[in-house]
Amino acid sequence: MRQLTLVIPTYNEAENLPSLIENLVEISIPDLKIIIVDDGSPDGTGEMAEELAEQMPGNMSVVHRAGKLGLGSAYIRGFGLALSDGAQAVGQMDADFSHSPSYLPEFLAELDQWDAVFGSRYVEGGQVDERWSLGRRFLSNFGNTYARVILRLQVRDSTGGFRIWRAETLSALPLERIRSEGYVFQVEMAYLAQRLGFNVAEQPIYFEDRRIGQSKMSLKIQLEAAIRVWLLPYVYRGLQPSAPEVLP
């Protein structure tokens, strides 16, 4: 099994973080490493993360950023640190328990056969929280369909953020060119993986609504997604639609 480093961006997740880290430790993935990238959370998330990291010397680190700089750049920062530290697999997940850590061993096992594994709400067996309103279900389905149709994406859940990448796959993506900040970052990553010819598996997940705290979704994030999706084919027009062989 590949050594996994998880990158978890945070903003005002002090109440969720201790339980999340406890859950991650309990699933007993050998040599699991965790990188928290905190965007200057005013609720003390960064300080809480440091306290937790002291209990996991060598296996947990914290990046403190000066303000709310965005999801995309937080992941890019964490990915870079994970790869430079020699991670064999790099994962990404939310800190609010929308993504259950219990899926990680299965994802990691599937990585033997695939270049990346995406948790999906919209493949057979996937499900969203029953408490979601009709309006939220519509927006989520519309956002995914919108991106899939415009970009001709094969993955059904392009906006989801629960994923594991082979280090070789992630290293081959032009991360330095990514400018998306909100959830469209996930769409851009999926588009790049497909354009470069990588093999992506979608594993069904149950997407639970956050337990504590407030959603980070905003009109600005939605507008960015609506516009950015149309720009991606132009931005990456010179990117060759083939990738070096990664699978053994």
Secondary structure, 3 states (H helix, E strand, C coil): CCCEEEEEEECCCCCCHHHHHHHHHHCCCCCCEEEEEECCCCCCHHHHHHHHHHCCCCCEEEEECCCCCCHHHHHHHHHHHHHHCCCCEEEECCCCCCCCHHHHHHHHHHCCCCCEEEEECCCCCCEECCCCCHHHHHHHHHHHHHHHHHHCCCCCCCCCCCEEEEHHHHHHCCHHHCCCCCCHHHHHHHHHHHHCCCCEEEEECEECCCCCCCCCCCHHHHHHHHHHHHHHHHHCCCCCCCCCCCCC
